[in-house]
Amino acid sequence: MRQYKKRIPALLLVLILGIGLLFTGCSIGDRQVYFASKSGGHTVFKIGRMACSREEAKVYLANYKNLYGKIYDTDLWSEDYDTKTMEESIKDAVISHLTKVYSLDMYAQTKEIELSEEEKDKVTQAAETYYKSLNRTERKYTGASKKDITKMYEHYALAEKVYKQLMSGVDENVSEDEARIMEANVIYVTDETLAKDIATQLKNGASFDRLASSYSQADSIHVTFGRNTYETAVEDVVFQLDDGDISDMIQGKDGYYFFECVSKYNEELSEQNKVAIVSQRQEQAMEDVISAIETDYYSDFNQKLWDKITIDKNDKITTDSFFTTLDDKITF
């Protein structure tokens, strides 16, 4: 019996900072790119005067292939899986990662941020260590020399230095009220007459659960939520409730709400939300940098070259230490 290949969803890669591609012009995904005749045969993309080489892209591809090509003992590059989808996902991830590296490097230039001499020495050491780790097949695939690896590490190290500085400037103080996650039961209806009838029944002692089960048009009766989940008119009432309180009828833009407060402060979820809020602030700091670079500098993308570049699935290409080798040598 013929076996169908399993599709693999787009990867969520930890090295990606979550900002979209920088390029503007003709569409790629939900963003735009310029098809770059100026970029030259070995340049994948340019941001301002900075150019990402084919060799650098291939080093990233080789490492990503091995870092994310296995889940536990499962080889996702085997014939049992849709390797075409896998390759497309990794190529998208690599371009996203590299454009962020180069955007941070451009930002460093505008702020006159540079690597110190000591940091440059660490970069050189890392490049020598990593280049020695590559076997003949890996060197042939990437086409990268030790000098190329050194330049790649300079790009990556400077981006990491800038990123750490940006993140150190992000306010990590989050108030309990800002992070507060409530638990409640909710009734939502769009008909005003029905809403008034529910209000009357609640005042007469009817069970909130029974009314919710019978009438609520909300997707779920039991909800957990924080600030900015509901519109202001709803939020102003709900966040004043104490445990066990039931609100009066609240008129929203598209319907009517009733809330029964189960817990006005879920401690575990609120602590998790504090982390999420800080993460959102960090992402916004990165997005501000990307937006500024996008506004001030011309970018172009060599689509023709990128389409020709493939991931070599040769078993002899096992390199996965490009990022950790530098991290072992230098800490910002």
C-alpha positions in Angstrom: 0.0 0.0 0.0 1.3 3.4 -0.9 2.2 5.6 2.1 1.4 9.3 1.9 3.9 11.7 3.2 3.1 13.6 6.3 2.9 17.4 6.0 5.0 19.4 8.5 3.7 22.8 9.7 5.8 25.9 9.5 8.5 25.7 12.2 8.5 27.9 15.2 12.2 28.5 15.6 13.6 30.0 18.8 16.2 32.0 17.0 13.6 34.1 15.2 12.6 37.3 16.9 9.1 37.4 15.4 9.3 40.4 13.1 8.3 40.1 9.4 10.6 40.4 6.4 12.1 43.8 5.8 11.9 44.0 2.0 9.4 46.2 0.2 8.4 46.0 -3.5 7.0 42.8 -5.2 5.2 40.4 -2.8 6.8 37.5 -1.0 4.5 36.1 1.7 2.6 39.0 3.2 5.4 41.5 2.6 7.2 42.9 -0.5 10.6 42.5 -2.1 12.6 44.1 -4.9 14.0 41.6 -7.4 17.6 42.7 -7.3 19.5 42.9 -10.5 22.0 45.1 -8.6 22.7 42.5 -5.9 25.0 40.4 -8.0 25.2 36.6 -8.5 26.5 35.8 -5.0 24.4 38.2 -3.0 21.1 37.0 -1.5 19.9 40.4 -0.3 21.1 43.9 0.5 20.0 46.4 3.2 21.6 49.7 2.5 25.2 49.0 1.7 25.3 45.7 3.6 25.1 42.5 1.6 24.3 39.0 2.7 26.3 36.4 0.7 25.2 33.1 -0.7 27.8 31.5 1.5 26.4 33.0 4.7 22.9 31.9 3.7 24.1 28.3 3.1 25.9 28.2 6.5 22.6 29.1 8.1 20.7 26.6 6.1 23.1 23.8 6.9 22.8 24.5 10.6 19.1 25.0 10.6 18.6 21.7 8.7 20.3 19.8 11.5 19.1 21.8 14.4 15.4 21.5 13.5 15.5 18.4 11.2 15.0 16.0 14.1 12.4 15.7 16.8 13.9 13.4 19.5 14.9 10.3 17.4 12.7 11.1 14.4 14.5 12.3 11.3 12.2 14.7 9.5 14.3 14.5 6.3 13.3 10.9 5.7 11.0 9.8 3.0 8.2 9.4 5.5 7.8 13.2 5.6 7.1 16.0 3.2 10.6 17.3 2.9 9.6 19.9 0.4 7.4 21.6 3.0 10.2 21.2 5.5 12.8 22.9 3.2 10.4 25.8 2.4 9.8 26.4 6.1 13.6 26.4 6.9 14.4 28.6 4.0 11.8 31.1 5.2 13.2 30.9 8.7 16.7 31.5 7.6 15.8 34.6 5.5 13.8 36.0 8.4 16.7 35.4 10.8 19.3 36.9 8.5 17.3 40.0 7.7 17.0 40.6 11.4 20.7 40.2 11.9 21.5 42.7 9.2 18.8 45.1 10.3 20.4 45.1 13.8 23.8 45.7 12.2 22.4 48.7 10.3 21.0 50.0 13.5 24.4 49.6 15.1 25.9 51.7 12.4 23.4 54.5 13.0 24.2 54.4 16.8 27.9 54.0 16.3 27.9 50.7 18.2 30.9 48.4 17.4 32.6 45.3 18.6 35.4 45.9 21.0 38.9 44.6 20.1 38.5 41.9 22.7 35.1 40.9 21.2 36.7 40.8 17.7 39.4 38.5 19.0 36.7 36.2 20.4 34.9 36.3 17.1 38.2 35.3 15.3 38.7 32.4 17.8 35.1 31.2 17.2 35.5 31.4 13.5 38.7 29.3 13.6 37.0 26.7 15.9 33.9 26.4 13.7 35.7 26.3 10.4 37.9 23.5 11.7 34.8 21.6 12.7 33.5 21.5 9.1 34.2 18.5 7.0 35.0 18.5 3.3 31.4 18.0 2.2 30.2 20.8 4.4 32.9 23.2 3.1 32.0 22.3 -0.4 28.3 22.9 0.1 28.6 26.2 1.9 31.5 27.5 -0.2 32.6 29.4 2.9 36.3 30.1 3.8 37.6 30.9 7.3 37.5 34.6 6.3 33.9 34.2 5.3 33.0 32.6 8.6 34.8 35.4 10.5 32.7 38.0 8.7 29.5 36.0 9.4 30.4 35.9 13.1 31.1 39.6 13.1 27.6 40.2 11.7 26.0 37.8 14.2 28.0 39.1 17.2 27.2 42.7 16.5 23.5 41.9 16.1 23.5 40.0 19.4 25.3 42.9 21.1 22.7 45.4 19.8 19.8 43.1 20.7 21.0 42.7 24.3 21.4 46.5 24.6 17.9 47.0 23.2 16.4 44.4 25.6 18.2 46.0 28.6 16.3 49.2 27.9 12.9 47.4 28.0 10.9 48.1 31.1 10.4 44.8 32.9 8.2 46.2 35.7 4.6 45.1 35.2 2.0 46.0 37.8 -0.3 43.4 39.2 -3.3 45.3 37.8 -1.8 45.4 34.3 -1.0 41.7 34.4 -4.1 40.6 36.2 -6.0 37.6 34.7 -9.5 37.1 35.8 -11.7 33.9 35.7 -15.4 34.4 35.1 -18.5 32.9 33.7 -20.1 34.9 30.9 -23.4 35.3 29.2 -23.4 37.1 25.9 -26.5 37.7 23.7 -27.2 40.1 20.8 -30.9 40.6 21.4 -31.8 43.5 23.8 -35.2 42.0 24.8 -33.6 38.7 25.7 -30.8 40.5 27.6 -33.4 42.4 29.7 -35.2 39.1 30.4 -31.9 37.5 31.6 -31.3 40.5 33.8 -34.7 40.1 35.4 -34.2 36.4 36.0 -30.8 36.9 37.6 -32.3 39.5 40.0 -34.9 37.0 40.9 -32.3 34.4 41.9 -32.0 32.3 38.7 -28.9 30.2 38.3 -26.2 31.9 36.3 -25.0 28.6 35.0 -28.5 27.5 33.8 -29.1 30.8 32.0 -25.6 30.7 30.4 -26.2 27.2 29.2 -29.6 28.1 27.8 -29.0 31.5 26.2 -25.3 32.5 25.9 -24.0 33.0 22.4 -20.4 33.2 23.6 -18.0 30.5 22.3 -17.3 29.5 25.9 -19.2 30.1 29.2 -16.1 29.9 31.4 -13.4 32.4 30.4 -10.0 33.7 31.6 -8.9 37.1 30.4 -6.8 40.1 31.0 -6.7 43.7 30.2 -7.7 44.7 26.6 -9.5 41.5 26.0 -12.9 43.2 26.0 -14.0 46.7 25.0 -13.6 49.5 27.5 -17.3 49.6 28.4 -17.2 45.9 29.4 -13.8 46.1 31.1 -14.6 49.0 33.3 -17.4 47.0 34.9 -15.8 43.5 35.0 -12.5 44.5 36.6 -14.5 46.0 39.5 -16.1 42.7 40.5 -15.1 40.7 43.5 -15.1 36.9 43.7 -18.7 35.7 43.5 -20.1 39.0 42.2 -22.5 39.0 39.2 -22.6 42.1 37.1 -25.7 43.9 35.9 -26.4 43.9 32.1 -23.4 45.5 30.3 -24.1 47.0 26.8 -21.3 46.4 24.4 -21.0 47.5 20.8 -22.5 44.4 19.3 -24.4 42.8 22.2 -25.0 42.5 25.9 -22.9 40.8 28.6 -23.3 39.4 32.1 -20.3 38.2 34.1 -20.0 36.1 37.2 -16.6 36.6 38.8 -15.0 33.2 39.7 -11.6 34.7 40.6 -10.7 38.3 40.3 -6.9 37.4 40.3 -5.7 34.1 39.1 -2.2 34.2 40.5 -0.6 31.5 38.3 -2.0 32.9 35.0 -1.2 36.5 36.1 2.4 35.7 36.6 2.5 34.1 33.2 1.0 37.2 31.8 3.7 39.4 33.3 6.2 37.4 31.3 4.1 37.7 28.1 3.8 41.5 28.6 7.6 41.9 28.9 8.0 39.7 25.8 5.6 41.9 23.9 7.5 45.0 24.9 10.7 43.4 23.7 9.1 42.5 20.4 7.9 46.1 20.0 11.4 47.4 20.6 12.7 45.1 17.8 9.8 46.1 15.6 10.7 49.8 16.1 14.2 49.1 14.9 13.1 47.2 11.9 10.6 49.9 10.9 13.2 52.6 11.2 15.6 50.7 9.0 12.9 49.9 6.5 12.0 53.6 6.3 15.6 54.9 6.0 17.4 52.3 3.9 16.7 50.7 0.5 16.5 46.9 0.6 16.6 44.4 -2.3 16.3 40.7 -2.5 17.7 38.4 -5.1 14.8 36.1 -5.7 16.4 34.3 -8.6 19.4 33.3 -6.6 17.4 32.3 -3.6 15.2 30.0 -5.6 18.3 28.2 -6.9 19.7 27.6 -3.4 18.6 24.3 -1.9 19.3 22.5 1.3 21.7 19.6 0.8 20.3 16.5 2.5 23.5 14.6 2.4 24.1 12.6 5.6 27.6 14.0 5.8 26.4 17.5 6.4 25.8 17.3 10.1 27.1 20.7 11.3 24.8 22.4 13.9 27.2 24.4 16.1 27.5 27.7 14.3 25.5 29.6 16.9 26.7 27.7 20.0 30.4 28.0 19.0 30.2 31.8 19.2 28.1 31.8 22.3 30.8 29.7 24.0 33.4 32.3 23.2 31.6 35.5 23.9 28.8 36.8 26.2 27.2 40.2 26.0 
